[in-house]
Amino acid sequence: MITVMENYDLVVSEGDTFITLFQFNANGYKLTGLEKITFNIKINTDDKNPVISTLCGIDTVNNIITAYVSANEMKSLLAGNYFYDIFMLTHTGFKMSLIYSQRFIIEGVCHNV
């Protein structure tokens, strides 16, 4: 289960596959597919390296970014509070934070599949 809160905080189930779509709407910028967009999860916002960093899929027709983290990768994170952001680097070297650090909350579950 994934819940997106009004402030972009995400609540997810422990050990589940994580996938969510983000509609990209930045001042009329049209995604070309040449961008490198990463979804990053950190324990603390000031940590140097993320515990998970994954490339996002890009739908150039609908201007949608797909963030995906496999169940195997998600199993490396225990239930608790983390932070995530989404970052874009274009082929011309332009850098932009698409979503500033927001809470990424992993809720424990009873099943063990």
N, C-alpha and C positions, 0 to 999 in steps of 0.2 A: 504494500500500500504506500502511496506517495501522496502527501498533502502539501500543497503550495499555499503558504499564508499570504495575506495581503502585502506584507513587507518583503516578500520574496524569500522568507525563511522556508526551508524544506524540512519535512518530517517524513522519515522513511522507516521501513521495517528492517530489523537486523538480519543480515545475511541474504536479503532478497536482491534480485537483479534491479538495478536502478536505471530507469530511462525516463527522460522527460523532454518535451519540446519547448523551445523558447522562440517566440515571434520576434524577429529582429526588426527594430524600428528606430534607427538612429539618424535623424535628420535627412531622410530620403536616401541613405546609402543603400545600394543594392549589392548583395553578396554575389561574388563572382565565382566562388569555389576555389580560388587561389589562396584564400586566407588560411592561416593556421589559428584555429580557435580551440582553446583548452578549457576544460572543466577541472578545477583544482579543489582538493579537500585538504585542509590543514587542521591540526589540533588547536593551534593558537594563530591568530591573524599575523603575529609578528615572527612566526617560525620562518626560517630561511627556505626550507623545502617542503612541498606538500607531501602528505602520506599517500595520496592518490592524485595523479594527473593524467588525464586522458584526452585525446583529440576528439573533437566534436564532429558529427556529420553536418553537412551543409546542404540544404535544399535551396538552390538558386532560383527556382521557379516561384516558390512561396515565401522566400526570405526567412527560412526557419532553420534554427540550430538545434541539433539533437545531441543531448548529453547522455552517454551510456557508460555504465560501470557494471561489469559482469558480477554474478553472484560470488564467484571465487574471489574477486578483488574485494567485494563488500564484506566477505567473511573475515578479512584482515582487520576490520574495524569493530570494536566492541560497542555495545549500546552506550550512548552518552552524547555529549555536545561537541560538535566540531564547527568548522567554518568552511564556506565554499566561495569561490568567485568564478567568473568566466572572463577570459582574456583573449584578445584578438591581436594578431600580428599579420599585417598585409604583406604582399610580395614587394611593395615599395618601401617597407620598413616602418610604416605607420603603426603605432602601438596604442591600444585602447582597452581599458577595463570596461567590459560590457555590463557586468553586474559587480558592484563593490562587494566586499566581504559581507556575507549574510550567514545566519546560523544554519547548520546542517545537523539536524537532530536525528539520532538513530534510536528508535524505540525497541526494547527487548521484546522477544516473542516467546511463546510457550512451545511451539513446534521445533523440531530439530531434524530438518529434512536436508 
